[in-house]
Every structure is written in structure tokens, then in C-alpha cells.
Amino acid sequence: MELPNLKILEENDKRLRQISKPVTFPLSASDQKTINDMLVYLQMSQIDEEREKYNLRAGWGMSAVQLGIMKRYFVIAEEKEDKTFKNYIVINPEIVSYSEELIYVGEGEGCLSVNRDVKGIVPRYARMTVKAQDMNGKEITLRVREDVSIAFQHEIDHLNGILFVDRIDPKNPYKNQEKMREI
Ligand code: NI
């Protein structure tokens, strides 16, 4: 595999704090290529050999805004136990419902745009139903749970100019921990 040449914005870049715009269809050739490149990059970042070869940080989600493209889409490459990937391509997402139960990543969330360790809890819905569009503009409904639900919320935040670090109270990073389930 060849590593796509992606320039991922760093935390201090102001574009990461802006709200991305709805995507119109048909999807441009350039957006189609970006979606493909992002998925290849994320998969390679999760394959030990490739990650070491290219000195990558592992990630399984990426939003267009992280490449400076201010459009409402993101992808997720979820590695399964058999080492295959389940790819999600999510365009113009809307959360239609979510669980009362909250969860958080015990070891802390990570982001390819945040190149430092950040301690603390990011409360996330354990389950969600999301409406979105696929690459053809067709409406899709996705039901997500656990780590995939967290990844979706992390990426939807990106589309709204929010980084996970913004959701951690620096004065009390483990606030309300007892009200949530660790995953
Ligand atoms: Ni991120």
C-alpha cells in the first residue's frame, strides 16, 4: 500500500474551530478521492507494519476539516477482530436519537490533530441513531454503539468546530465519572 499524502491540521489551526458546511451532491471527484485517501490512511495507521514504516499515529476516524476541507463529512475505519476493516463514510450527519446512558474511553480519547496526551473524561452517548447521506446522496440511517458511537460523536464534533479536549474540564477532568460507564 502507498501512504496517501495527507496534511493533517494541528490543534492550534483555527480552521479546526470552524463549523463545516453541508455537502451538496453529486460529490466532487476531489471529495471522492479525499474519502478514499482518508480511509486508506486510517487503515494503514492501524496496521502495525505500516504504522512503523511511516511513523504514523494510530487513528480510526477522520473528518474533512482535519485536512482543511470545510465540509460536513467524515470516515471511520473500524478494525475487526479478524483484522479486516469496516468502513463508514458519513456525509451530512444528524443525530436523531441517543441513549440516556453515557460512556467514556478509560484511557482517554485521541485525535490525529491533537499531538499530546490529554487526561480526562469525555462523556459520550453509549448508543445513537444517526441519519446521514452516502456517497451517492442517498439517505442512510445508522445505529451505532459503544466505541463506534464514541467515534461518531468525536467526528460530528469536528464538523462543529469542537475538539475532544474542549469537552474536558481542566479543573476537574474526572468530573461525574461515577455517572458514566468506562469502556
Ligand atoms: Ni479527531
Residues whose N, C-alpha, C, O or C-beta is under 5 A from the ligand:
A	BS01	NI	G110 C111 L112
